[in-house]
Amino acid sequence: MRDRIDMDRLLELVRLHRMNTRKREVARLLCMSPTTERGYREALTKSGLLEGSPTELPPLELLKNAIVLHHPPKPGHHASSVEFFRPQIVALADAELEARAIHDRLRLEHPEYDGSYYAVKRLLRRIRGARSIDPNDVVIPVDSAPGEIAQVDFGEVCHLLDPETKRVRRAWVFVMVLSYSRRMACRITFDQTIETWLRVHAECFEEIGGVIATVVPDNLKSAVVRAAFGLADEPVLNRSYRELARHFGFKIDPAPVYSPEKKGKVESGVRYVKRNFFPGRHGANVEDVRRELGRWVNEIANTRVHGTTYKKPLDLFDAFERQALLPLPQQRFQPVRWARANVHRDSHVSFERHLYSVPWRLLEKKVDIRAVGSSIEIYFNDSRVATHARGAPGGRTTRDEHLPERRVDLRHRDRGYWEKRGEAIGPEAAAYVREVFESDEVLSQLRAVQAIVLELDTVPRERAEAACRRARFFGNHTASGLKNILRKGLDLEPLPTALVATGPLDRPRFARNWKELLQQTLEETDEPN
């Protein structure tokens, strides 16, 4: 059993079992061994979490606690350094480099590489042995039942005019092909982002009037974050794509990397669309092309006699596949986007160029962001730690409880805010805060006032007022002076009696008569003396 538990993947395991999926099918779809699947299943069965509706899944925290309870994590272990660099070794081997050259190249380009030459040599032997002709190289034709499988993929087409930007942009076509009837649904896009990926799926399901049981996507980043290099490796499905599957109720079965024949129906469909419909449309308005593409799909692509089935896709769909589709959900899909972000030193994370606060104890940690509609949810270790309203780019959303208690007020730079804080303490404190602000005509006294108010908040109101009264009496406008008054307890002592002059003073010894000043000759030049 794996030491690190992927809770989102575990949630998919619960959903598949609640859909009465066979055990080995669950293991295959999740790309885990039957032993691993059995270990997770037994732990969840003991906790009673495999029973229930597939649309109402248990919280992630509950799943995590159940697994940890029955299968405590084992001490971590380090993977082989050579296995970690397997993709680079495969690429260099394809470039006809021998084991010694590959070993030297890895040492030169990757300072963290510490593998041996013989480890590279052994791995190359296994790779080349696996590439020899064996039964696995034989392509096995697969016949799909009605409503069972749909294959999806993107294909780059031509450059079209985007009326929003008034520019000619590179365009792609998204193609969904139902494996049984070969019925197609197509959408034109200007990008392959996860938002677009989710949207075109939902639109195609609505077009065909139902949901297919299993969708086979390509290993593009929107669907599979890290491509799987074999059955022993795990395809990491984008969490946003998982949420789409849960909403519509279909299963995801990613195609193996570098294996276009495993989704040959949609590969052929993309080539057919590119060669039959898009030639001669370079620079056309995308809205016009979208309307024409819809007509072409309905009147040409879905009504032609297919070269494999020798029947019209629309006829097969209407006769057998339409009634086999899963029903569309009653509620429309609300696109969900997941992203991973680092918590910066200001206790904020950046998402879509907007900053959102998280609890300050998560500084320099990695968190997961779930964006749906106008809401932003932030998770750490599968537990939600913050929720915000979605903000516009360039802004900042901060909740005071996410910042250290003694420092949260330091983010306020407005003089009026700190004067109100002084008024909340008492009249002497309010007057003292105003005096400190006005004690220097040039130098800002904001930091001094912040330190003073925060220090006054740590003592009883009576002492705070007495300390401010004493500081005002002696004209002490520094935070260190106020702290000394409180530290030495001078605020508890009475103020000294002020001396007031009762009569005219004698002439000071060095004072001069004002008439002598008027007799001084003024300089008439700016030249230095």
ZALUMPA-762544 format. One record per residue (C-alpha): chain; z, y, x; residue in one letter. Coordinates in nm, 3 decimals. Example, Ala and Ser with C-alpha at 12.3 -4.5 7.8 and 13.67 -1.06 7.14 Angstrom:
! residues 2
A / 0.780 / -0.450 / 1.230 / a
A / 0.714 / -0.106 / 1.367 / s
//
This chain:
! residues 529
A / 0.000 / 0.000 / 0.000 / m
A / -0.084 / 0.345 / 0.132 / r
A / 0.208 / 0.547 / 0.264 / d
A / 0.078 / 0.875 / 0.127 / r
A / 0.049 / 0.881 / -0.252 / i
A / -0.245 / 1.075 / -0.399 / d
A / -0.089 / 1.169 / -0.732 / m
A / -0.410 / 1.292 / -0.891 / d
A / -0.575 / 0.961 / -0.806 / r
A / -0.274 / 0.779 / -0.949 / l
A / -0.312 / 0.976 / -1.272 / l
A / -0.669 / 0.846 / -1.295 / e
A / -0.538 / 0.491 / -1.252 / l
A / -0.306 / 0.539 / -1.553 / v
A / -0.591 / 0.680 / -1.762 / r
A / -0.826 / 0.393 / -1.680 / l
A / -0.566 / 0.129 / -1.768 / h
A / -0.488 / 0.306 / -2.094 / r
A / -0.860 / 0.284 / -2.167 / m
A / -0.824 / -0.096 / -2.129 / n
A / -1.037 / -0.102 / -1.814 / t
A / -1.032 / -0.432 / -1.625 / r
A / -0.808 / -0.444 / -1.318 / k
A / -1.085 / -0.509 / -1.069 / r
A / -1.299 / -0.241 / -1.229 / e
A / -1.013 / 0.008 / -1.186 / v
A / -0.983 / -0.087 / -0.819 / a
A / -1.358 / -0.047 / -0.771 / r
A / -1.382 / 0.289 / -0.945 / l
A / -1.088 / 0.427 / -0.745 / l
A / -1.219 / 0.269 / -0.422 / c
A / -0.893 / 0.089 / -0.345 / m
A / -0.823 / -0.274 / -0.269 / s
A / -0.705 / -0.504 / -0.551 / p
A / -0.375 / -0.543 / -0.365 / t
A / -0.318 / -0.168 / -0.358 / t
A / -0.415 / -0.137 / -0.724 / e
A / -0.178 / -0.419 / -0.815 / r
A / 0.111 / -0.254 / -0.628 / g
A / 0.064 / 0.075 / -0.811 / y
A / 0.012 / -0.100 / -1.145 / r
A / 0.328 / -0.309 / -1.116 / e
A / 0.538 / -0.006 / -1.023 / a
A / 0.403 / 0.196 / -1.316 / l
A / 0.442 / -0.099 / -1.554 / t
A / 0.810 / -0.130 / -1.464 / k
A / 0.853 / 0.237 / -1.552 / s
A / 0.660 / 0.195 / -1.880 / g
A / 0.395 / 0.452 / -1.783 / l
A / 0.081 / 0.242 / -1.843 / l
A / 0.133 / 0.239 / -2.219 / e
A / 0.009 / 0.524 / -2.433 / g
A / -0.297 / 0.732 / -2.516 / s
A / -0.553 / 0.806 / -2.240 / p
A / -0.567 / 1.167 / -2.361 / t
A / -0.193 / 1.227 / -2.321 / e
A / -0.108 / 1.144 / -1.960 / l
A / 0.242 / 1.161 / -1.810 / p
A / 0.343 / 1.451 / -1.579 / p
A / 0.268 / 1.414 / -1.209 / l
A / 0.639 / 1.441 / -1.122 / e
A / 0.716 / 1.138 / -1.341 / l
A / 0.445 / 0.928 / -1.174 / l
A / 0.562 / 1.028 / -0.830 / k
A / 0.923 / 0.937 / -0.905 / n
A / 0.818 / 0.597 / -1.041 / a
A / 0.617 / 0.509 / -0.730 / i
A / 0.886 / 0.632 / -0.488 / v
A / 1.150 / 0.437 / -0.683 / l
A / 0.972 / 0.102 / -0.656 / h
A / 0.780 / 0.158 / -0.330 / h
A / 0.965 / 0.395 / -0.094 / p
A / 0.730 / 0.551 / 0.165 / p
A / 0.708 / 0.375 / 0.500 / k
A / 0.733 / 0.552 / 0.839 / p
A / 0.408 / 0.724 / 0.923 / g
A / 0.160 / 0.584 / 1.174 / h
A / -0.125 / 0.743 / 1.369 / h
A / -0.484 / 0.637 / 1.314 / a
A / -0.698 / 0.535 / 1.608 / s
A / -0.851 / 0.836 / 1.780 / s
A / -1.182 / 0.655 / 1.807 / v
A / -1.189 / 0.575 / 1.435 / e
A / -1.114 / 0.940 / 1.357 / f
A / -1.429 / 1.038 / 1.551 / f
A / -1.644 / 0.771 / 1.386 / r
A / -1.887 / 1.022 / 1.219 / p
A / -1.953 / 1.192 / 1.554 / q
A / -2.002 / 0.855 / 1.725 / i
A / -2.248 / 0.745 / 1.457 / v
A / -2.444 / 1.071 / 1.490 / a
A / -2.459 / 1.044 / 1.869 / l
A / -2.562 / 0.678 / 1.847 / a
A / -2.844 / 0.778 / 1.611 / d
A / -2.952 / 1.026 / 1.881 / a
A / -2.987 / 0.722 / 2.116 / e
A / -2.685 / 0.800 / 2.334 / l
A / -2.515 / 0.504 / 2.502 / e
A / -2.141 / 0.431 / 2.496 / a
A / -2.065 / 0.606 / 2.827 / r
A / -2.257 / 0.918 / 2.728 / a
A / -2.089 / 0.926 / 2.387 / i
A / -1.745 / 0.889 / 2.548 / h
A / -1.818 / 1.175 / 2.790 / d
A / -1.956 / 1.397 / 2.512 / r
A / -1.644 / 1.348 / 2.299 / l
A / -1.420 / 1.432 / 2.596 / r
A / -1.622 / 1.747 / 2.661 / l
A / -1.654 / 1.879 / 2.306 / e
A / -1.321 / 1.766 / 2.156 / h
A / -1.014 / 1.846 / 2.370 / p
A / -0.792 / 1.648 / 2.130 / e
A / -0.993 / 1.327 / 2.189 / y
A / -0.791 / 1.071 / 2.388 / d
A / -0.983 / 0.748 / 2.322 / g
A / -1.108 / 0.514 / 2.595 / s
A / -1.463 / 0.423 / 2.689 / y
A / -1.407 / 0.061 / 2.588 / y
A / -1.285 / 0.167 / 2.243 / a
A / -1.611 / 0.358 / 2.193 / v
A / -1.806 / 0.058 / 2.317 / k
A / -1.633 / -0.180 / 2.074 / r
A / -1.689 / 0.056 / 1.781 / l
A / -2.058 / 0.093 / 1.869 / l
A / -2.090 / -0.286 / 1.875 / r
A / -1.946 / -0.307 / 1.524 / r
A / -2.168 / -0.026 / 1.397 / i
A / -2.486 / -0.180 / 1.538 / r
A / -2.389 / -0.524 / 1.415 / g
A / -2.340 / -0.387 / 1.065 / a
A / -2.689 / -0.237 / 1.078 / r
A / -2.859 / -0.569 / 1.135 / s
A / -3.040 / -0.721 / 0.842 / i
A / -2.801 / -0.900 / 0.613 / d
A / -2.771 / -0.966 / 0.238 / p
A / -2.615 / -0.621 / 0.188 / n
A / -2.951 / -0.462 / 0.274 / d
A / -3.109 / -0.615 / -0.035 / v
A / -3.135 / -0.371 / -0.325 / v
A / -3.011 / -0.539 / -0.641 / i
A / -3.168 / -0.404 / -0.963 / p
A / -2.902 / -0.315 / -1.216 / v
A / -2.967 / -0.316 / -1.589 / d
A / -2.745 / -0.078 / -1.783 / s
A / -2.630 / -0.119 / -2.139 / a
A / -2.694 / 0.164 / -2.388 / p
A / -2.449 / 0.450 / -2.338 / g
A / -2.304 / 0.294 / -2.023 / e
A / -2.430 / 0.497 / -1.724 / i
A / -2.585 / 0.835 / -1.653 / a
A / -2.695 / 0.951 / -1.307 / q
A / -2.682 / 1.320 / -1.211 / v
A / -2.811 / 1.520 / -0.917 / d
A / -2.935 / 1.860 / -0.801 / f
A / -3.281 / 1.926 / -0.661 / g
A / -3.408 / 2.243 / -0.494 / e
A / -3.716 / 2.376 / -0.672 / v
A / -3.861 / 2.723 / -0.611 / c
A / -3.763 / 3.091 / -0.601 / h
A / -3.721 / 3.258 / -0.941 / l
A / -3.646 / 3.611 / -1.055 / l
A / -3.283 / 3.668 / -1.151 / d
A / -3.281 / 3.945 / -1.415 / p
A / -2.914 / 4.024 / -1.344 / e
A / -2.964 / 4.104 / -0.976 / t
A / -3.334 / 4.200 / -1.004 / k
A / -3.402 / 3.974 / -0.704 / r
A / -3.606 / 3.660 / -0.647 / v
A / -3.353 / 3.388 / -0.561 / r
A / -3.363 / 3.024 / -0.456 / r
A / -3.314 / 2.797 / -0.757 / a
A / -3.206 / 2.439 / -0.821 / w
A / -3.256 / 2.205 / -1.113 / v
A / -2.971 / 1.984 / -1.236 / f
A / -3.096 / 1.658 / -1.385 / v
A / -2.902 / 1.405 / -1.593 / m
A / -3.080 / 1.074 / -1.660 / v
A / -2.942 / 0.814 / -1.901 / l
A / -2.990 / 0.482 / -1.721 / s
A / -3.079 / 0.276 / -2.028 / y
A / -3.325 / 0.496 / -2.216 / s
A / -3.425 / 0.724 / -1.923 / r
A / -3.373 / 1.027 / -2.148 / r
A / -3.337 / 1.343 / -1.937 / m
A / -3.146 / 1.669 / -1.971 / a
A / -3.212 / 1.952 / -1.723 / c
A / -3.062 / 2.289 / -1.632 / r
A / -3.177 / 2.558 / -1.386 / i
A / -2.909 / 2.717 / -1.164 / t
A / -2.889 / 2.961 / -0.873 / f
A / -2.601 / 2.782 / -0.701 / d
A / -2.419 / 2.450 / -0.675 / q
A / -2.062 / 2.577 / -0.711 / t
A / -1.799 / 2.372 / -0.889 / i
A / -1.808 / 2.612 / -1.186 / e
A / -2.182 / 2.556 / -1.226 / t
A / -2.142 / 2.180 / -1.174 / w
A / -1.889 / 2.156 / -1.457 / l
A / -2.083 / 2.386 / -1.689 / r
A / -2.414 / 2.198 / -1.667 / v
A / -2.238 / 1.866 / -1.734 / h
A / -2.084 / 2.006 / -2.052 / a
A / -2.417 / 2.158 / -2.162 / e
A / -2.607 / 1.831 / -2.107 / c
A / -2.349 / 1.631 / -2.305 / f
A / -2.384 / 1.879 / -2.590 / e
A / -2.764 / 1.853 / -2.572 / e
A / -2.771 / 1.472 / -2.604 / i
A / -2.500 / 1.483 / -2.870 / g
A / -2.242 / 1.260 / -2.703 / g
A / -2.077 / 1.145 / -2.381 / v
A / -2.189 / 0.865 / -2.152 / i
A / -1.926 / 0.608 / -2.042 / a
A / -1.979 / 0.640 / -1.664 / t
A / -2.138 / 0.920 / -1.462 / v
A / -2.280 / 0.851 / -1.114 / v
A / -2.292 / 1.174 / -0.910 / p
A / -2.427 / 1.229 / -0.563 / d
A / -2.191 / 1.298 / -0.272 / n
A / -2.227 / 1.673 / -0.302 / l
A / -1.922 / 1.888 / -0.233 / k
A / -1.872 / 1.994 / -0.594 / s
A / -1.813 / 1.632 / -0.695 / a
A / -1.688 / 1.454 / -0.383 / v
A / -1.498 / 1.661 / -0.130 / v
A / -1.531 / 1.404 / 0.150 / r
A / -1.814 / 1.153 / 0.141 / a
A / -1.717 / 0.787 / 0.171 / a
A / -1.867 / 0.601 / 0.466 / f
A / -1.809 / 0.255 / 0.324 / g
A / -1.598 / 0.059 / 0.083 / l
A / -1.299 / 0.085 / 0.317 / a
A / -1.300 / 0.464 / 0.284 / d
A / -1.193 / 0.655 / -0.021 / e
A / -1.416 / 0.911 / -0.194 / p
A / -1.201 / 1.214 / -0.269 / v
A / -1.311 / 1.344 / -0.607 / l
A / -1.283 / 1.712 / -0.670 / n
A / -0.981 / 1.770 / -0.895 / r
A / -1.186 / 2.001 / -1.115 / s
A / -1.436 / 1.721 / -1.174 / y
A / -1.153 / 1.485 / -1.266 / r
A / -1.037 / 1.729 / -1.532 / e
A / -1.388 / 1.742 / -1.676 / l
A / -1.392 / 1.360 / -1.693 / a
A / -1.055 / 1.351 / -1.869 / r
A / -1.165 / 1.609 / -2.122 / h
A / -1.486 / 1.426 / -2.216 / f
A / -1.346 / 1.075 / -2.159 / g
A / -1.600 / 0.940 / -1.906 / f
A / -1.550 / 0.760 / -1.575 / k
A / -1.681 / 0.877 / -1.236 / i
A / -1.852 / 0.636 / -0.997 / d
A / -1.979 / 0.834 / -0.691 / p
A / -2.289 / 0.698 / -0.521 / a
A / -2.243 / 0.578 / -0.160 / p
A / -2.346 / 0.827 / 0.106 / v
A / -2.694 / 0.788 / 0.258 / y
A / -2.783 / 0.549 / -0.026 / s
A / -3.025 / 0.730 / -0.257 / p
A / -3.143 / 0.395 / -0.393 / e
A / -2.800 / 0.354 / -0.560 / k
A / -2.899 / 0.637 / -0.794 / k
A / -3.271 / 0.586 / -0.790 / g
A / -3.322 / 0.676 / -1.156 / k
A / -3.208 / 1.036 / -1.111 / v
A / -3.380 / 1.061 / -0.771 / e
A / -3.707 / 0.971 / -0.943 / s
A / -3.624 / 1.208 / -1.227 / g
A / -3.568 / 1.502 / -0.991 / v
A / -3.898 / 1.433 / -0.813 / r
A / -4.076 / 1.408 / -1.149 / y
A / -3.940 / 1.744 / -1.267 / v
A / -4.020 / 1.916 / -0.937 / k
A / -4.377 / 1.785 / -0.918 / r
A / -4.473 / 1.807 / -1.285 / n
A / -4.303 / 2.120 / -1.417 / f
A / -4.221 / 2.366 / -1.137 / f
A / -4.548 / 2.403 / -0.941 / p
A / -4.703 / 2.745 / -0.999 / g
A / -4.383 / 2.908 / -1.129 / r
A / -4.270 / 3.082 / -0.809 / h
A / -4.129 / 3.430 / -0.881 / g
A / -4.123 / 3.386 / -1.260 / a
A / -3.834 / 3.516 / -1.470 / n
A / -3.567 / 3.249 / -1.484 / v
A / -3.503 / 3.303 / -1.856 / e
A / -3.867 / 3.232 / -1.936 / d
A / -3.867 / 2.927 / -1.710 / v
A / -3.552 / 2.792 / -1.879 / r
A / -3.713 / 2.816 / -2.222 / r
A / -4.028 / 2.644 / -2.097 / e
A / -3.822 / 2.374 / -1.922 / l
A / -3.646 / 2.295 / -2.249 / g
A / -3.980 / 2.254 / -2.428 / r
A / -4.120 / 2.044 / -2.143 / w
A / -3.819 / 1.807 / -2.143 / v
A / -3.833 / 1.756 / -2.521 / n
A / -4.211 / 1.741 / -2.566 / e
A / -4.329 / 1.587 / -2.237 / i
A / -4.061 / 1.417 / -2.027 / a
A / -3.871 / 1.246 / -2.308 / n
A / -4.182 / 1.146 / -2.504 / t
A / -4.394 / 1.002 / -2.222 / r
A / -4.427 / 0.627 / -2.170 / v
A / -4.188 / 0.557 / -1.883 / h
A / -4.334 / 0.367 / -1.586 / g
A / -4.043 / 0.118 / -1.571 / t
A / -3.946 / 0.057 / -1.931 / t
A / -4.300 / 0.109 / -2.070 / y
A / -4.141 / 0.284 / -2.364 / k
A / -4.076 / 0.642 / -2.459 / k
A / -3.725 / 0.754 / -2.352 / p
A / -3.662 / 0.935 / -2.680 / l
A / -3.755 / 0.627 / -2.883 / d
A / -3.513 / 0.407 / -2.687 / l
A / -3.244 / 0.670 / -2.714 / f
A / -3.275 / 0.709 / -3.089 / d
A / -3.297 / 0.336 / -3.151 / a
A / -3.018 / 0.205 / -2.929 / f
A / -2.835 / 0.461 / -2.718 / e
A / -2.742 / 0.745 / -2.950 / r
A / -2.492 / 0.536 / -3.147 / q
A / -2.344 / 0.394 / -2.824 / a
A / -2.240 / 0.736 / -2.689 / l
A / -1.879 / 0.848 / -2.690 / l
A / -1.813 / 1.132 / -2.935 / p
A / -1.790 / 1.487 / -2.810 / l
A / -1.434 / 1.631 / -2.796 / p
A / -1.337 / 1.856 / -3.084 / q
A / -1.240 / 2.135 / -2.844 / q
A / -1.493 / 2.290 / -2.609 / r
A / -1.435 / 2.232 / -2.241 / f
A / -1.262 / 2.515 / -2.061 / q
A / -1.378 / 2.510 / -1.697 / p
A / -1.098 / 2.429 / -1.454 / v
A / -1.118 / 2.511 / -1.086 / r
A / -0.889 / 2.366 / -0.820 / w
A / -0.856 / 2.520 / -0.476 / a
A / -0.628 / 2.478 / -0.175 / r
A / -0.479 / 2.783 / -0.004 / a
A / -0.231 / 2.875 / 0.269 / n
A / 0.080 / 3.076 / 0.187 / v
A / 0.071 / 3.389 / 0.403 / h
A / 0.370 / 3.566 / 0.556 / r
A / 0.379 / 3.813 / 0.267 / d
A / 0.455 / 3.519 / 0.032 / s
A / 0.112 / 3.543 / -0.134 / h
A / -0.196 / 3.322 / -0.157 / v
A / -0.553 / 3.442 / -0.189 / s
A / -0.779 / 3.312 / -0.464 / f
A / -1.108 / 3.474 / -0.565 / e
A / -1.012 / 3.777 / -0.350 / r
A / -0.694 / 3.838 / -0.550 / h
A / -0.342 / 3.785 / -0.414 / l
A / -0.078 / 3.590 / -0.610 / y
A / 0.287 / 3.553 / -0.513 / s
A / 0.466 / 3.221 / -0.464 / v
A / 0.833 / 3.147 / -0.380 / p
A / 0.900 / 3.282 / -0.031 / w
A / 1.040 / 2.951 / 0.095 / r
A / 0.682 / 2.815 / 0.092 / l
A / 0.569 / 3.043 / 0.377 / l
A / 0.292 / 2.884 / 0.589 / e
A / 0.268 / 2.585 / 0.351 / k
A / -0.045 / 2.463 / 0.175 / k
A / -0.052 / 2.486 / -0.204 / v
A / -0.299 / 2.383 / -0.475 / d
A / -0.431 / 2.643 / -0.718 / i
A / -0.546 / 2.551 / -1.068 / r
A / -0.749 / 2.822 / -1.241 / a
A / -0.831 / 2.778 / -1.608 / v
A / -0.938 / 3.059 / -1.838 / g
A / -0.713 / 3.362 / -1.780 / s
A / -0.433 / 3.161 / -1.619 / s
A / -0.354 / 3.074 / -1.257 / i
A / -0.116 / 2.784 / -1.185 / e
A / 0.006 / 2.711 / -0.832 / i
A / 0.136 / 2.367 / -0.730 / y
A / 0.323 / 2.241 / -0.423 / f
A / 0.362 / 1.866 / -0.378 / n
A / 0.234 / 1.815 / -0.735 / d
A / 0.506 / 2.043 / -0.879 / s
A / 0.417 / 2.374 / -1.041 / r
A / 0.587 / 2.661 / -0.855 / v
A / 0.418 / 2.970 / -1.004 / a
A / 0.208 / 3.086 / -1.298 / t
A / 0.015 / 3.414 / -1.312 / h
A / -0.240 / 3.589 / -1.529 / a
A / -0.581 / 3.584 / -1.363 / r
A / -0.642 / 3.909 / -1.174 / g
A / -0.950 / 4.101 / -1.065 / a
A / -1.076 / 4.092 / -0.704 / p
A / -0.899 / 4.330 / -0.470 / g
A / -0.567 / 4.329 / -0.658 / g
A / -0.223 / 4.182 / -0.607 / r
A / 0.011 / 4.010 / -0.856 / t
A / 0.374 / 3.986 / -0.744 / t
A / 0.681 / 3.851 / -0.919 / r
A / 1.012 / 3.980 / -0.785 / d
A / 1.182 / 3.641 / -0.810 / e
A / 0.935 / 3.505 / -0.553 / h
A / 1.062 / 3.740 / -0.281 / l
A / 1.395 / 3.725 / -0.090 / p
A / 1.670 / 3.874 / -0.305 / e
A / 1.791 / 4.122 / -0.040 / r
A / 1.439 / 4.240 / 0.045 / r
A / 1.252 / 4.241 / -0.284 / v
A / 1.308 / 4.614 / -0.342 / d
A / 1.147 / 4.706 / -0.009 / l
A / 0.804 / 4.675 / -0.166 / r
A / 0.872 / 4.988 / -0.374 / h
A / 0.753 / 5.298 / -0.183 / r
A / 0.796 / 5.555 / -0.458 / d
A / 1.067 / 5.821 / -0.410 / r
A / 1.144 / 5.828 / -0.781 / g
A / 1.228 / 5.457 / -0.779 / y
A / 1.495 / 5.500 / -0.511 / w
A / 1.636 / 5.812 / -0.673 / e
A / 1.683 / 5.609 / -0.992 / k
A / 1.856 / 5.339 / -0.788 / r
A / 2.094 / 5.605 / -0.658 / g
A / 2.159 / 5.737 / -1.010 / e
A / 2.247 / 5.382 / -1.119 / a
A / 2.523 / 5.377 / -0.856 / i
A / 2.676 / 5.716 / -0.946 / g
A / 2.632 / 6.094 / -0.930 / p
A / 2.751 / 6.121 / -0.568 / e
A / 2.505 / 5.852 / -0.461 / a
A / 2.222 / 6.020 / -0.654 / a
A / 2.293 / 6.355 / -0.490 / a
A / 2.323 / 6.192 / -0.146 / y
A / 1.988 / 6.012 / -0.185 / v
A / 1.818 / 6.340 / -0.274 / r
A / 1.978 / 6.512 / 0.025 / e
A / 1.858 / 6.240 / 0.262 / v
A / 1.503 / 6.269 / 0.129 / f
A / 1.511 / 6.647 / 0.184 / e
A / 1.691 / 6.639 / 0.519 / s
A / 1.363 / 6.653 / 0.716 / d
A / 1.059 / 6.853 / 0.612 / e
A / 0.817 / 6.646 / 0.822 / v
A / 0.960 / 6.299 / 0.883 / l
A / 0.966 / 6.058 / 0.588 / s
A / 1.318 / 5.940 / 0.509 / q
A / 1.207 / 5.648 / 0.289 / l
A / 1.327 / 5.374 / 0.524 / r
A / 1.664 / 5.547 / 0.569 / a
A / 1.709 / 5.577 / 0.191 / v
A / 1.613 / 5.210 / 0.143 / q
A / 1.874 / 5.098 / 0.397 / a
A / 2.137 / 5.329 / 0.244 / i
A / 2.084 / 5.212 / -0.115 / v
A / 2.078 / 4.844 / -0.018 / l
A / 2.404 / 4.894 / 0.175 / e
A / 2.569 / 5.074 / -0.120 / l
A / 2.476 / 4.780 / -0.346 / d
A / 2.700 / 4.553 / -0.138 / t
A / 3.025 / 4.743 / -0.207 / v
A / 3.214 / 4.836 / -0.527 / p
A / 3.098 / 5.147 / -0.709 / r
A / 3.414 / 5.344 / -0.623 / e
A / 3.373 / 5.286 / -0.249 / r
A / 2.999 / 5.363 / -0.267 / a
A / 3.069 / 5.696 / -0.436 / e
A / 3.347 / 5.784 / -0.189 / a
A / 3.129 / 5.697 / 0.110 / a
A / 2.845 / 5.917 / -0.022 / c
A / 3.091 / 6.201 / -0.086 / r
A / 3.219 / 6.180 / 0.274 / r
A / 2.869 / 6.158 / 0.423 / a
A / 2.762 / 6.465 / 0.224 / r
A / 3.073 / 6.656 / 0.336 / f
A / 2.992 / 6.599 / 0.704 / f
A / 2.612 / 6.629 / 0.659 / g
A / 2.551 / 6.274 / 0.780 / n
A / 2.209 / 6.164 / 0.654 / h
A / 2.158 / 5.839 / 0.848 / t
A / 2.196 / 5.480 / 0.735 / a
A / 2.399 / 5.394 / 1.045 / s
A / 2.642 / 5.679 / 0.970 / g
A / 2.697 / 5.556 / 0.615 / l
A / 2.748 / 5.200 / 0.740 / k
A / 3.011 / 5.321 / 0.988 / n
A / 3.200 / 5.498 / 0.710 / i
A / 3.214 / 5.176 / 0.510 / l
A / 3.282 / 4.951 / 0.811 / r
A / 3.574 / 5.166 / 0.936 / k
A / 3.709 / 5.223 / 0.586 / g
A / 3.680 / 5.602 / 0.618 / l
A / 3.575 / 5.622 / 0.256 / d
A / 3.933 / 5.525 / 0.165 / l
A / 4.078 / 5.830 / 0.344 / e
A / 4.095 / 6.179 / 0.189 / p
A / 3.849 / 6.444 / 0.299 / l
A / 3.985 / 6.709 / 0.542 / p
A / 4.072 / 7.054 / 0.403 / t
A / 3.785 / 7.295 / 0.460 / a
A / 3.873 / 7.616 / 0.651 / l
A / 3.750 / 7.935 / 0.478 / v
A / 3.744 / 8.278 / 0.651 / a
A / 3.971 / 8.536 / 0.478 / t
A / 3.872 / 8.857 / 0.662 / g
A / 3.622 / 9.010 / 0.906 / p
A / 3.588 / 8.835 / 1.240 / l
A / 3.632 / 9.013 / 1.569 / d
A / 3.315 / 9.075 / 1.763 / r
A / 3.230 / 8.758 / 1.958 / p
A / 3.238 / 8.794 / 2.334 / r
A / 2.863 / 8.756 / 2.393 / f
A / 2.732 / 8.918 / 2.074 / a
A / 2.492 / 9.215 / 2.106 / r
A / 2.455 / 9.517 / 1.885 / n
A / 2.160 / 9.509 / 1.648 / w
A / 2.045 / 9.856 / 1.763 / k
A / 1.992 / 9.716 / 2.114 / e
A / 1.751 / 9.457 / 1.978 / l
A / 1.536 / 9.726 / 1.816 / l
A / 1.497 / 9.902 / 2.148 / q
A / 1.333 / 9.596 / 2.316 / q
A / 0.964 / 9.636 / 2.410 / t
A / 0.737 / 9.380 / 2.240 / l
A / 0.469 / 9.198 / 2.442 / e
A / 0.109 / 9.293 / 2.360 / e
A / -0.065 / 8.994 / 2.528 / t
A / -0.074 / 8.619 / 2.482 / d
A / -0.114 / 8.556 / 2.858 / e
A / 0.163 / 8.342 / 3.011 / p
A / 0.425 / 8.526 / 3.222 / n
//
